[in-house]
Amino acid sequence: MTSKISTRNKFNYPIFGSPEDISQIRLPTYEDILRCCCFERLNLAPKTGNKEPSFSRIAENVSTKIESVWAKASTASPIVTHFEYCK
């Protein structure tokens, strides 16, 4: 008997692949950010009780992750502020 419930492991987007979290050891590409947005959307849906969490909440979580990666990478470079990520 097979299960008809879809899990996040079965999601695969034809343009950029399966959703996954941002790597903490390399700077993210646009593709990595899109994958992370999908990953966050799938993870937030059960927590919020809604089918679709708001994009502003997804963007907040993803921008926080991007900031932490850039903070590790940029020792001498200026850091982009959180407000600029969410524009």
N, CA, C and O atoms as a printed pandas DataFrame, in Angstrom:
     atom_number atom_name residue_name chain_id  residue_number  x_coord  y_coord  z_coord
0              1         N          MET        A               1    0.842   -1.173    0.000
1              2        CA          MET        A               1    0.000    0.000    0.000
2              3         C          MET        A               1    0.891    1.242    0.000
3              4         O          MET        A               1    1.729    1.412    0.885
4              5         N          THR        A               2    0.710    2.080   -0.968
5              6        CA          THR        A               2    1.525    3.291   -1.061
6              7         C          THR        A               2    0.786    4.469   -0.448
7              8         O          THR        A               2   -0.442    4.540   -0.470
8              9         N          SER        A               3    1.552    5.368    0.086
9             10        CA          SER        A               3    0.978    6.566    0.690
10            11         C          SER        A               3    0.725    7.614   -0.381
11            12         O          SER        A               3    1.548    7.802   -1.276
12            13         N          LYS        A               4   -0.412    8.298   -0.292
13            14        CA          LYS        A               4   -0.743    9.341   -1.253
14            15         C          LYS        A               4   -0.383   10.727   -0.735
15            16         O          LYS        A               4   -0.657   11.732   -1.391
16            17         N          ILE        A               5    0.228   10.776    0.436
17            18        CA          ILE        A               5    0.611   12.051    1.019
18            19         C          ILE        A               5    1.946   12.483    0.421
19            20         O          ILE        A               5    2.907   11.713    0.401
20            21         N          SER        A               6    1.996   13.720   -0.065
21            22        CA          SER        A               6    3.248   14.255   -0.598
22            23         C          SER        A               6    4.107   14.768    0.546
23            24         O          SER        A               6    3.622   15.442    1.454
24            25         N          THR        A               7    5.363   14.444    0.487
25            26        CA          THR        A               7    6.301   14.984    1.464
26            27         C          THR        A               7    7.271   15.899    0.748
27            28         O          THR        A               7    7.349   15.897   -0.481
28            29         N          ARG        A               8    8.015   16.686    1.522
29            30        CA          ARG        A               8    8.923   17.644    0.897
30            31         C          ARG        A               8   10.032   16.955    0.103
31            32         O          ARG        A               8   10.643   17.585   -0.760
32            33         N          ASN        A               9   10.306   15.670    0.375
33            34        CA          ASN        A               9   11.319   14.956   -0.392
34            35         C          ASN        A               9   10.865   14.702   -1.822
35            36         O          ASN        A               9   11.693   14.489   -2.707
36            37         N          LYS        A              10    9.567   14.723   -2.054
37            38        CA          LYS        A              10    9.036   14.428   -3.378
38            39         C          LYS        A              10    8.872   15.666   -4.235
39            40         O          LYS        A              10    8.551   15.552   -5.418
40            41         N          PHE        A              11    9.084   16.849   -3.670
41            42        CA          PHE        A              11    8.952   18.074   -4.450
42            43         C          PHE        A              11   10.183   18.247   -5.320
43            44         O          PHE        A              11   11.313   18.096   -4.855
44            45         N          ASN        A              12    9.956   18.562   -6.575
45            46        CA          ASN        A              12   11.052   18.840   -7.496
46            47         C          ASN        A              12   10.558   19.867   -8.492
47            48         O          ASN        A              12    9.616   19.614   -9.243
48            49         N          TYR        A              13   11.194   21.024   -8.497
49            50        CA          TYR        A              13   10.808   22.081   -9.411
50            51         C          TYR        A              13   11.663   21.959  -10.666
51            52         O          TYR        A              13   12.888   21.878  -10.571
52            53         N          PRO        A              14   11.036   21.946  -11.840
53            54        CA          PRO        A              14   11.783   21.689  -13.069
54            55         C          PRO        A              14   12.866   22.719  -13.377
55            56         O          PRO        A              14   13.847   22.391  -14.045
56            57         N          ILE        A              15   12.714   23.941  -12.910
57            58        CA          ILE        A              15   13.680   24.981  -13.260
58            59         C          ILE        A              15   14.916   24.924  -12.368
59            60         O          ILE        A              15   16.035   25.039  -12.868
60            61         N          PHE        A              16   14.739   24.749  -11.059
61            62        CA          PHE        A              16   15.897   24.823  -10.167
62            63         C          PHE        A              16   16.025   23.656   -9.206
63            64         O          PHE        A              16   16.816   23.745   -8.267
64            65         N          GLY        A              17   15.295   22.572   -9.388
65            66        CA          GLY        A              17   15.479   21.366   -8.582
66            67         C          GLY        A              17   14.661   21.333   -7.311
67            68         O          GLY        A              17   13.644   22.016   -7.189
68            69         N          SER        A              18   15.116   20.532   -6.369
69            70        CA          SER        A              18   14.360   20.327   -5.137
70            71         C          SER        A              18   14.691   21.397   -4.097
71            72         O          SER        A              18   15.797   21.937   -4.088
72            73         N          PRO        A              19   13.729   21.702   -3.221
73            74        CA          PRO        A              19   13.950   22.710   -2.178
74            75         C          PRO        A              19   15.010   22.245   -1.182
75            76         O          PRO        A              19   15.036   21.080   -0.785
76            77         N          GLU        A              20   15.870   23.159   -0.789
77            78        CA          GLU        A              20   16.863   22.850    0.242
78            79         C          GLU        A              20   17.287   24.131    0.947
79            80         O          GLU        A              20   17.112   25.237    0.436
80            81         N          ASP        A              21   17.842   23.947    2.121
81            82        CA          ASP        A              21   18.272   25.085    2.929
82            83         C          ASP        A              21   19.561   25.672    2.355
83            84         O          ASP        A              21   20.265   25.008    1.594
84            85         N          ILE        A              22   19.865   26.907    2.718
85            86        CA          ILE        A              22   21.072   27.580    2.240
86            87         C          ILE        A              22   22.295   26.982    2.925
87            88         O          ILE        A              22   22.302   26.754    4.134
88            89         N          SER        A              23   23.321   26.736    2.130
89            90        CA          SER        A              23   24.582   26.220    2.658
90            91         C          SER        A              23   25.253   27.298    3.503
91            92         O          SER        A              23   25.255   28.473    3.138
92            93         N          GLN        A              24   25.813   26.895    4.618
93            94        CA          GLN        A              24   26.491   27.841    5.506
94            95         C          GLN        A              24   27.975   27.985    5.178
95            96         O          GLN        A              24   28.682   28.744    5.841
96            97         N          ILE        A              25   28.458   27.257    4.155
97            98        CA          ILE        A              25   29.893   27.301    3.852
98            99         C          ILE        A              25   30.217   27.949    2.510
99           100         O          ILE        A              25   31.390   28.075    2.159
100          101         N          ARG        A              26   29.203   28.362    1.753
101          102        CA          ARG        A              26   29.467   29.080    0.505
102          103         C          ARG        A              26   28.389   30.129    0.294
103          104         O          ARG        A              26   27.268   29.994    0.786
104          105         N          LEU        A              27   28.742   31.179   -0.444
105          106        CA          LEU        A              27   27.792   32.260   -0.689
106          107         C          LEU        A              27   26.664   31.781   -1.596
107          108         O          LEU        A              27   26.915   31.058   -2.560
108          109         N          PRO        A              28   25.430   32.171   -1.305
109          110        CA          PRO        A              28   24.297   31.675   -2.088
110          111         C          PRO        A              28   24.175   32.363   -3.444
111          112         O          PRO        A              28   24.485   33.545   -3.595
112          113         N          THR        A              29   23.715   31.592   -4.423
113          114        CA          THR        A              29   23.374   32.126   -5.738
114          115         C          THR        A              29   21.879   32.433   -5.734
115          116         O          THR        A              29   21.182   32.138   -4.763
116          117         N          TYR        A              30   21.393   33.026   -6.820
117          118        CA          TYR        A              30   19.949   33.271   -6.927
118          119         C          TYR        A              30   19.180   31.949   -6.875
119          120         O          TYR        A              30   18.107   31.867   -6.277
120          121         N          GLU        A              31   19.735   30.930   -7.501
121          122        CA          GLU        A              31   19.101   29.612   -7.487
122          123         C          GLU        A              31   19.006   29.066   -6.065
123          124         O          GLU        A              31   17.974   28.521   -5.676
124          125         N          ASP        A              32   20.077   29.211   -5.291
125          126        CA          ASP        A              32   20.072   28.764   -3.893
126          127         C          ASP        A              32   19.008   29.498   -3.082
127          128         O          ASP        A              32   18.350   28.906   -2.226
128          129         N          ILE        A              33   18.845   30.788   -3.356
129          130        CA          ILE        A              33   17.852   31.581   -2.631
130          131         C          ILE        A              33   16.440   31.129   -2.989
131          132         O          ILE        A              33   15.583   31.038   -2.110
132          133         N          LEU        A              34   16.185   30.844   -4.262
133          134        CA          LEU        A              34   14.868   30.339   -4.660
134          135         C          LEU        A              34   14.584   28.985   -4.028
135          136         O          LEU        A              34   13.470   28.728   -3.571
136          137         N          ARG        A              35   15.596   28.115   -4.001
137          138        CA          ARG        A              35   15.424   26.809   -3.353
138          139         C          ARG        A              35   15.118   26.975   -1.869
139          140         O          ARG        A              35   14.274   26.266   -1.320
140          141         N          CYS        A              36   15.799   27.903   -1.231
141          142        CA          CYS        A              36   15.574   28.140    0.192
142          143         C          CYS        A              36   14.176   28.713    0.443
143          144         O          CYS        A              36   13.541   28.373    1.442
144          145         N          CYS        A              37   13.694   29.575   -0.450
145          146        CA          CYS        A              37   12.328   30.107   -0.315
146          147         C          CYS        A              37   11.309   28.974   -0.368
147          148         O          CYS        A              37   10.366   28.944    0.423
148          149         N          CYS        A              38   11.495   28.052   -1.291
149          150        CA          CYS        A              38   10.587   26.901   -1.382
150          151         C          CYS        A              38   10.712   26.010   -0.149
151          152         O          CYS        A              38    9.711   25.499    0.354
152          153         N          PHE        A              39   11.933   25.827    0.334
153          154        CA          PHE        A              39   12.181   25.035    1.535
154          155         C          PHE        A              39   11.472   25.650    2.741
155          156         O          PHE        A              39   10.829   24.943    3.517
156          157         N          GLU        A              40   11.591   26.956    2.892
157          158        CA          GLU        A              40   10.933   27.653    3.997
158          159         C          GLU        A              40    9.415   27.585    3.868
159          160         O          GLU        A              40    8.718   27.402    4.866
160          161         N          ARG        A              41    8.902   27.728    2.658
161          162        CA          ARG        A              41    7.456   27.654    2.441
162          163         C          ARG        A              41    6.927   26.295    2.880
163          164         O          ARG        A              41    5.881   26.214    3.524
164          165         N          LEU        A              42    7.644   25.229    2.535
165          166        CA          LEU        A              42    7.216   23.888    2.915
166          167         C          LEU        A              42    7.333   23.653    4.418
167          168         O          LEU        A              42    6.522   22.929    4.996
168          169         N          ASN        A              43    8.329   24.257    5.050
169          170        CA          ASN        A              43    8.511   24.080    6.492
170          171         C          ASN        A              43    7.578   24.946    7.321
171          172         O          ASN        A              43    7.188   24.549    8.419
172          173         N          LEU        A              44    7.213   26.116    6.821
173          174        CA          LEU        A              44    6.342   27.014    7.584
174          175         C          LEU        A              44    4.868   26.640    7.483
175          176         O          LEU        A              44    4.095   26.952    8.389
176          177         N          ALA        A              45    4.471   25.990    6.421
177          178        CA          ALA        A              45    3.053   25.669    6.232
178          179         C          ALA        A              45    2.478   24.856    7.395
179          180         O          ALA        A              45    1.421   25.224    7.907
180          181         N          PRO        A              46    3.123   23.767    7.841
181          182        CA          PRO        A              46    2.557   23.028    8.981
182          183         C          PRO        A              46    2.600   23.819   10.288
183          184         O          PRO        A              46    1.733   23.644   11.144
184          185         N          LYS        A              47    3.596   24.686   10.448
185          186        CA          LYS        A              47    3.731   25.446   11.695
186          187         C          LYS        A              47    2.668   26.527   11.821
187          188         O          LYS        A              47    2.187   26.801   12.920
188          189         N          THR        A              48    2.298   27.143   10.699
189          190        CA          THR        A              48    1.322   28.225   10.748
190          191         C          THR        A              48   -0.109   27.721   10.656
191          192         O          THR        A              48   -1.045   28.444   10.996
192          193         N          GLY        A              49   -0.287   26.491   10.199
193          194        CA          GLY        A              49   -1.631   25.949   10.063
194          195         C          GLY        A              49   -2.313   26.359    8.772
195          196         O          GLY        A              49   -3.438   25.936    8.508
196          197         N          ASN        A              50   -1.659   27.166    7.974
197          198        CA          ASN        A              50   -2.211   27.587    6.686
198          199         C          ASN        A              50   -1.610   26.739    5.579
199          200         O          ASN        A              50   -0.546   26.142    5.744
200          201         N          LYS        A              51   -2.298   26.692    4.457
201          202        CA          LYS        A              51   -1.715   26.011    3.305
202          203         C          LYS        A              51   -0.516   26.784    2.791
203          204         O          LYS        A              51    0.522   26.199    2.480
204          205         N          GLU        A              52   -0.657   28.084    2.703
205          206        CA          GLU        A              52    0.405   28.937    2.179
206          207         C          GLU        A              52    0.778   30.001    3.212
207          208         O          GLU        A              52   -0.039   30.868    3.525
208          209         N          PRO        A              53    1.997   29.946    3.744
209          210        CA          PRO        A              53    2.436   31.020    4.639
210          211         C          PRO        A              53    2.672   32.302    3.844
211          212         O          PRO        A              53    2.868   32.250    2.629
212          213         N          SER        A              54    2.654   33.429    4.506
213          214        CA          SER        A              54    2.837   34.705    3.809
214          215         C          SER        A              54    4.269   34.818    3.291
215          216         O          SER        A              54    5.214   34.327    3.908
216          217         N          PHE        A              55    4.401   35.477    2.141
217          218        CA          PHE        A              55    5.734   35.617    1.563
218          219         C          PHE        A              55    6.620   36.507    2.421
219          220         O          PHE        A              55    7.838   36.333    2.443
220          221         N          SER        A              56    6.020   37.459    3.128
221          222        CA          SER        A              56    6.839   38.326    3.983
222          223         C          SER        A              56    7.507   37.515    5.095
223          224         O          SER        A              56    8.649   37.792    5.463
224          225         N          ARG        A              57    6.811   36.530    5.624
225          226        CA          ARG        A              57    7.407   35.684    6.659
226          227         C          ARG        A              57    8.513   34.802    6.075
227          228         O          ARG        A              57    9.555   34.607    6.701
228          229         N          ILE        A              58    8.280   34.273    4.880
229          230        CA          ILE        A              58    9.302   33.475    4.202
230          231         C          ILE        A              58   10.531   34.336    3.932
231          232         O          ILE        A              58   11.660   33.909    4.173
232          233         N          ALA        A              59   10.306   35.561    3.427
233          234        CA          ALA        A              59   11.414   36.465    3.105
234          235         C          ALA        A              59   12.206   36.840    4.351
235          236         O          ALA        A              59   13.431   36.950    4.291
236          237         N          GLU        A              60   11.533   37.035    5.472
237          238        CA          GLU        A              60   12.226   37.344    6.730
238          239         C          GLU        A              60   13.172   36.209    7.118
239          240         O          GLU        A              60   14.330   36.450    7.461
240          241         N          ASN        A              61   12.677   34.974    7.061
241          242        CA          ASN        A              61   13.496   33.825    7.444
242          243         C          ASN        A              61   14.682   33.637    6.500
243          244         O          ASN        A              61   15.805   33.395    6.940
244          245         N          VAL        A              62   14.420   33.751    5.198
245          246        CA          VAL        A              62   15.483   33.557    4.212
246          247         C          VAL        A              62   16.513   34.677    4.313
247          248         O          VAL        A              62   17.714   34.415    4.237
248          249         N          SER        A              63   16.065   35.915    4.484
249          250        CA          SER        A              63   17.016   37.029    4.572
250          251         C          SER        A              63   17.899   36.913    5.808
251          252         O          SER        A              63   19.067   37.298    5.768
252          253         N          THR        A              64   17.364   36.393    6.894
253          254        CA          THR        A              64   18.166   36.178    8.093
254          255         C          THR        A              64   19.261   35.147    7.829
255          256         O          THR        A              64   20.393   35.303    8.289
256          257         N          LYS        A              65   18.919   34.098    7.089
257          258        CA          LYS        A              65   19.914   33.073    6.749
258          259         C          LYS        A              65   20.991   33.638    5.825
259          260         O          LYS        A              65   22.175   33.344    5.990
260          261         N          ILE        A              66   20.575   34.451    4.853
261          262        CA          ILE        A              66   21.534   35.053    3.924
262          263         C          ILE        A              66   22.471   35.991    4.679
263          264         O          ILE        A              66   23.677   36.007    4.430
264          265         N          GLU        A              67   21.918   36.765    5.592
265          266        CA          GLU        A              67   22.741   37.680    6.393
266          267         C          GLU        A              67   23.801   36.929    7.188
267          268         O          GLU        A              67   24.944   37.377    7.280
268          269         N          SER        A              68   23.429   35.794    7.761
269          270        CA          SER        A              68   24.399   35.049    8.567
270          271         C          SER        A              68   25.526   34.496    7.703
271          272         O          SER        A              68   26.678   34.472    8.137
272          273         N          VAL        A              69   25.213   34.053    6.488
273          274        CA          VAL        A              69   26.252   33.558    5.584
274          275         C          VAL        A              69   27.177   34.697    5.170
275          276         O          VAL        A              69   28.398   34.540    5.174
276          277         N          TRP        A              70   26.601   35.841    4.815
277          278        CA          TRP        A              70   27.415   36.991    4.402
278          279         C          TRP        A              70   28.230   37.542    5.562
279          280         O          TRP        A              70   29.343   38.025    5.354
280          281         N          ALA        A              71   27.708   37.480    6.763
281          282        CA          ALA        A              71   28.463   37.961    7.927
282          283         C          ALA        A              71   29.707   37.108    8.154
283          284         O          ALA        A              71   30.753   37.623    8.551
284          285         N          LYS        A              72   29.594   35.807    7.901
285          286        CA          LYS        A              72   30.759   34.928    8.027
286          287         C          LYS        A              72   31.780   35.210    6.932
287          288         O          LYS        A              72   32.987   35.142    7.168
288          289         N          ALA        A              73   31.292   35.528    5.731
289          290        CA          ALA        A              73   32.178   35.689    4.573
290          291         C          ALA        A              73   32.823   37.063    4.497
291          292         O          ALA        A              73   33.944   37.189    4.005
292          293         N          SER        A              74   32.147   38.080    4.968
293          294        CA          SER        A              74   32.655   39.438    4.774
294          295         C          SER        A              74   33.326   39.956    6.037
295          296         O          SER        A              74   32.666   40.383    6.984
296          297         N          THR        A              75   34.629   39.908    6.024
297          298        CA          THR        A              75   35.371   40.456    7.156
298          299         C          THR        A              75   35.772   41.898    6.883
299          300         O          THR        A              75   35.759   42.730    7.790
300          301         N          ALA        A              76   36.133   42.201    5.622
301          302        CA          ALA        A              76   36.540   43.558    5.286
302          303         C          ALA        A              76   35.518   44.266    4.405
303          304         O          ALA        A              76   35.560   45.488    4.264
304          305         N          SER        A              77   34.614   43.516    3.820
305          306        CA          SER        A              77   33.617   44.097    2.920
306          307         C          SER        A              77   32.457   44.665    3.718
307          308         O          SER        A              77   32.170   44.183    4.813
308          309         N          PRO        A              78   31.784   45.679    3.192
309          310        CA          PRO        A              78   30.596   46.195    3.880
310          311         C          PRO        A              78   29.457   45.179    3.815
311          312         O          PRO        A              78   29.303   44.463    2.825
312          313         N          ILE        A              79   28.681   45.128    4.858
313          314        CA          ILE        A              79   27.564   44.188    4.930
314          315         C          ILE        A              79   26.284   44.904    4.533
315          316         O          ILE        A              79   26.021   46.020    4.980
316          317         N          VAL        A              80   25.492   44.254    3.691
317          318        CA          VAL        A              80   24.202   44.796    3.289
318          319         C          VAL        A              80   23.255   44.650    4.471
319          320         O          VAL        A              80   23.247   43.613    5.135
320          321         N          THR        A              81   22.466   45.667    4.736
321          322        CA          THR        A              81   21.583   45.641    5.900
322          323         C          THR        A              81   20.359   44.769    5.651
323          324         O          THR        A              81   20.015   44.458    4.511
324          325         N          HIS        A              82   19.717   44.387    6.736
325          326        CA          HIS        A              82   18.522   43.554    6.666
326          327         C          HIS        A              82   17.418   44.252    5.877
327          328         O          HIS        A              82   16.687   43.602    5.130
328          329         N          PHE        A              83   17.292   45.550    6.033
329          330        CA          PHE        A              83   16.268   46.310    5.323
330          331         C          PHE        A              83   16.465   46.216    3.812
331          332         O          PHE        A              83   15.487   46.119    3.070
332          333         N          GLU        A              84   17.698   46.243    3.351
333          334        CA          GLU        A              84   17.975   46.181    1.917
334          335         C          GLU        A              84   17.648   44.815    1.340
335          336         O          GLU        A              84   17.280   44.724    0.168
336          337         N          TYR        A              85   17.772   43.741    2.128
337          338        CA          TYR        A              85   17.402   42.409    1.662
338          339         C          TYR        A              85   15.906   42.308    1.413
339          340         O          TYR        A              85   15.469   41.672    0.454
340          341         N          CYS        A              86   15.132   42.931    2.271
341          342        CA          CYS        A              86   13.676   42.788    2.217
342          343         C          CYS        A              86   13.006   43.741    1.243
343          344         O          CYS        A              86   11.781   43.723    1.128
344          345         N          LYS        A              87   13.760   44.569    0.540
345          346        CA          LYS        A              87   13.177   45.502   -0.428
346          347         C          LYS        A              87   12.576   44.767   -1.592
347          348         O          LYS        A              87   12.039   45.392   -2.506
